[in-house]
Amino acid sequence: MKDKLTDANFPRTADNRVYHLGLRPGEIANRIITVGSPSRALTIAAHLDEEPKKFRIESERGFQTITGRYKGAPVSVISIGMGAPNMDFFVREARESITGDMVIIRLGSCGSLTHTSAPVGTVVVPKACVGITRNVDFDFGKPEDDETSEEKAYRISKPISDDPQLHRIVIMIFIAQNHHLCSFYSSQGRLTSFPDHNTHLVEELLQQVDDLGTLEMETHHLYHLAKCWNHRPKMSRSNNLNHTAPPLTTGPVRPVTLDSSPSRVNLGSPSASAPLVTVDSKIYVSAAQMVFAARTSVERDFITPERVQAIEEWGGKGVLEALVAYDIPAERLHPEKGSVWSLESV
């Protein structure tokens, strides 16, 4: 960490860069594609318009953001790594760096549990996600066939759906339900040397959950956070602002107003308030999942590097098309002036 941070509740630098993503307002667009792999982000970003010049930043925590335009619409492509914790960093810090609505599509890899209808090399668009988490209170040291414990080794959440309109736009192959797992190994039924009590987990999931299609680690948390944001309490004069208002740009953090140059900022008064988040803003989410592994096939097929390159190419372009097809009213977009996607200096 090189820059001084203020406000331990939500750390930012003096020019309003968030702690983990390393972004400040005007560097991230309202329409976002999130991926895990940095190389996948570069593949997608290659399709962005030539003008304006693409903005790229990589934070010290490994988050990479590339912002530009696709067919004239401002778009950001952000690689976040793996797992729900990184998805949490991304959604929360991005939300507090953008004015207006957000439209987020995740393009990630997954394992298919229906290899006949979703074989390796295809794309699945999940209409809903169920979270499966390892129960840390369970005694994993006992024999797997010991059924005396009242605790279950794994917990299954209720389904959470994506945005219906965005789902209809994103869908490319067919509708399926996705499972989000807290682990690549134990919660996905992979067997290792650890006593994970998951020998029959996949079979149990197929029996308990309707339309189960894929397994992966990030989409459920994306859907969950969008639902939380869109159902938050309405802000009013009688509300306690500490619970309903955006918590960031108050106190010791000095607000930022970007001028026409993306490389410069104008700092406001230290005592001023600059709430970036529109009071009634929404987060609209969906996902497209590339099938890399066929978990239930006899051969346990896994995708080849050549097919990965091909599916990331056409899958990434397809998600870009879906993203810009989703309409966001102009008054619900982040201001263009001073942003890295501004065309004023082109």
ZILINBEL-V700135 format. One record per residue. RES is the residue in one letter. OMEGA is omega in whole degrees, -180 to 180 (* if undefined). Layout:
res;omega
RES;OMEGA
RES;OMEGA
This chain:
res;omega
M;-175
K;-175
D;178
K;-180
L;177
T;177
D;-179
A;179
N;177
F;-172
P;173
R;172
T;-178
A;179
D;170
N;174
R;179
V;-166
Y;-171
H;180
L;180
G;-177
L;170
R;-180
P;-179
G;179
E;180
I;-175
A;179
N;178
R;-172
I;166
I;176
T;179
V;176
G;-172
S;175
P;180
S;177
R;177
A;179
L;178
T;-180
I;-177
A;178
A;179
H;-178
L;-179
D;178
E;180
E;-5
P;178
K;-177
K;175
F;180
R;177
I;175
E;-177
S;179
E;179
R;174
G;176
F;180
Q;179
T;175
I;-177
T;177
G;176
R;173
Y;-175
K;176
G;-177
A;177
P;-177
V;171
S;174
V;-173
I;174
S;-171
I;-175
G;-172
M;168
G;-179
A;179
P;179
N;175
M;179
D;176
F;-176
F;-174
V;-177
R;-177
E;176
A;-179
R;-177
E;180
S;-174
I;170
T;175
G;-176
D;174
M;173
V;-174
I;173
I;175
R;171
L;-176
G;178
S;-179
C;171
G;-177
S;174
L;177
T;-169
H;179
T;180
S;177
A;-179
P;177
V;179
G;177
T;179
V;179
V;176
V;-176
P;177
K;180
A;179
C;174
V;-180
G;176
I;-176
T;177
R;-179
N;-176
V;177
D;-180
F;179
D;-179
F;-179
G;-179
K;179
P;-176
E;-179
D;177
D;-176
E;-177
T;-177
S;176
E;179
E;173
K;-179
A;-178
Y;-179
R;-178
I;-179
S;171
K;179
P;172
I;-176
S;173
D;178
D;-174
P;-179
Q;179
L;178
H;-179
R;179
I;-174
V;-168
I;-178
M;-175
I;178
F;-179
I;176
A;175
Q;-176
N;172
H;174
H;-180
L;179
C;-177
S;175
F;-174
Y;-169
S;-176
S;175
Q;176
G;176
R;-176
L;177
T;180
S;179
F;177
P;-171
D;179
H;-176
N;-176
T;-177
H;-174
L;-178
V;179
E;179
E;179
L;179
L;179
Q;-172
Q;-172
V;179
D;173
D;178
L;-175
G;-173
T;176
L;174
E;-166
M;-169
E;-168
T;-179
H;-178
H;175
L;179
Y;-179
H;-178
L;177
A;178
K;179
C;-178
W;-175
N;179
H;-179
R;-180
P;177
K;-179
M;177
S;-179
R;-177
S;180
N;168
N;-174
L;179
N;-178
H;-174
T;-176
A;174
P;-170
P;-163
L;-163
T;175
T;178
G;-172
P;-179
V;-180
R;-178
P;-177
V;169
T;-177
L;174
D;-174
S;179
S;-179
P;-176
S;-177
R;176
V;172
N;-179
L;179
G;179
S;-180
P;-178
S;-177
A;177
S;-180
A;-179
P;-177
L;-172
V;176
T;-173
V;-177
D;-178
S;-179
K;172
I;-180
Y;-173
V;170
S;-177
A;171
A;-173
Q;-180
M;-177
V;179
F;-175
A;175
A;-171
R;-175
T;178
S;-178
V;-177
E;-175
R;-174
D;175
F;-173
I;178
T;178
P;-180
E;180
R;176
V;-179
Q;-178
A;-177
I;176
E;-179
E;-177
W;177
G;179
G;179
K;178
G;179
V;175
L;179
E;180
A;-177
L;-177
V;177
A;179
Y;-175
D;171
I;179
P;-176
A;-178
E;179
R;177
L;174
H;-180
P;-179
E;-177
K;179
G;-179
S;180
V;177
W;-180
S;178
L;-176
E;-176
S;-178
V;*
